[in-house]
């Protein structure tokens, strides 16, 4: 049982540390609502926040994960790099990624 409490305490401490990252920041702008992973109702997926204590700007990506969401905070340089990588991916893979999935090939010896 002691291991369970220790694990719980560590998870709570990590959660509090994550909350503190965005505490003290003010919302500057956010994206329009987008439905990700079939979530209804849709919500904003990107926020631009300003940290008052450090006087810096951060982008927060809000991604669905199970029943909740994960918030990933990125400095402007990392956000710009991510955006460039996404554009590169869609330029290279866009037409292929937009095609509907092909049916699986029949495997000899297996019954349907």
Secondary structure, 3 states (H helix, E strand, C coil): CHHHHHHHHHHHHHHHHHHHHHCCEEEEEECCCECCCCCCCCECCEEEEEECCCCEEEEEEEEEECCEEEEEEEEHHHHHHHHHHHHHHHHHHHHHHHCCCCCCCCCCCCCC
